[in-house]
Amino acid sequence: QVQLVESGGGLVQAGGSLRLSCITSGRTFSSFYMGWFRQAPGKEREFVADISWSGGTIRYADSVKGRFTISRDNAKNTVYLQMNSLKVEDTAVYYCAAKTIAGSTYAYWGQGTQVTVSS
């Protein structure tokens, strides 16, 4: 079974930076679309960014465009989310997710990592 493990969350001040990492198990990582989602208290889970298996197709939510960068290293079975110019409203639990090429939805999810941005 595919397993995703996030790391890198923590407490940072507004304007600071943080890099999240997600390591996935299995030999099929390179065939996955990888995405980052987040959920703030009392809010719905929302899309943040995703990236195709080759890295050639990348999407960002408007709220993070220009501040966050998603990347992947297939040799290390790892996807990253570099977060710069963090705002208080970025505070949320961040989830890593994976979708196969054949799949229509993100079926595999990590446990989440807390990101807290203080003023």
C-alpha positions in Angstrom: 0.0 0.0 0.0 1.2 3.5 -0.8 2.3 5.5 2.2 3.0 9.2 2.4 4.8 10.9 5.3 5.1 14.7 5.6 7.6 16.6 7.6 8.9 20.1 8.0 5.9 21.8 9.6 6.3 24.1 12.6 6.0 27.6 14.0 7.3 30.5 12.0 6.9 34.3 12.1 5.0 36.1 9.4 7.3 36.9 6.5 9.4 33.8 7.2 9.9 30.6 5.2 9.4 26.9 5.6 9.9 23.9 3.5 7.7 20.9 3.7 8.7 17.4 2.5 6.7 14.4 1.6 8.3 11.0 1.2 6.2 8.2 -0.5 6.8 4.5 -0.4 6.6 2.2 -3.4 8.2 2.0 -6.8 5.5 3.9 -8.6 6.2 7.3 -7.3 7.4 8.6 -10.6 4.0 7.8 -12.2 2.1 9.8 -9.6 0.7 13.3 -9.7 1.6 14.8 -6.3 -0.3 17.5 -4.6 -0.4 19.7 -1.5 -3.6 20.6 0.3 -4.3 22.4 3.5 -7.1 22.7 6.0 -7.5 25.6 8.5 -9.6 25.3 11.6 -13.3 25.6 10.7 -12.6 25.6 7.0 -12.8 23.1 4.2 -9.7 21.4 2.9 -8.4 23.4 0.0 -6.0 22.8 -2.9 -2.6 24.4 -2.7 -0.5 23.1 -5.5 0.3 20.0 -7.5 2.8 18.7 -10.0 2.9 16.0 -12.7 5.2 13.0 -12.6 7.7 14.7 -14.9 7.4 18.1 -13.2 6.3 19.6 -16.5 2.8 20.5 -15.3 2.4 22.6 -12.2 -0.6 24.3 -10.7 -1.0 26.7 -7.8 -3.9 28.1 -5.9 -4.2 31.9 -6.4 -3.7 32.4 -2.7 -0.2 31.1 -2.8 1.0 31.8 -6.3 4.2 33.7 -6.3 5.0 32.7 -2.7 5.0 28.9 -2.7 7.0 26.5 -5.0 6.2 22.8 -5.5 8.9 20.5 -6.7 9.7 16.8 -6.8 12.7 14.6 -6.8 11.7 11.2 -8.2 15.0 9.6 -7.4 14.3 10.3 -3.7 10.5 9.6 -3.9 10.0 13.1 -2.4 7.9 16.1 -3.2 8.6 19.5 -1.6 6.6 22.6 -0.9 8.8 25.7 -0.4 6.8 28.4 1.4 8.1 31.9 1.4 6.6 35.2 2.6 4.3 33.3 4.9 1.2 35.0 6.2 -0.9 34.3 9.3 -3.7 33.1 7.0 -1.4 30.3 5.8 -1.8 28.6 9.2 -3.3 25.2 8.6 -2.6 21.5 8.6 -0.9 20.7 5.3 -1.4 17.4 3.6 0.5 15.6 0.9 -1.5 13.6 -1.6 -0.9 11.3 -4.5 -2.9 10.4 -7.6 -2.0 7.8 -10.2 -2.1 8.8 -13.9 -5.2 6.6 -14.4 -6.9 8.0 -11.3 -9.4 10.9 -11.4 -9.0 11.9 -7.7 -6.2 12.1 -5.1 -6.6 8.7 -3.4 -3.5 8.6 -1.2 -3.0 11.0 1.7 -0.4 11.7 4.4 -1.2 12.3 8.0 -0.7 16.0 7.8 1.8 18.4 9.3 0.9 21.6 11.2 2.1 24.9 10.0 1.5 27.9 12.3 2.4 31.4 11.3 2.6 33.9 14.1 2.2 37.7 13.8 
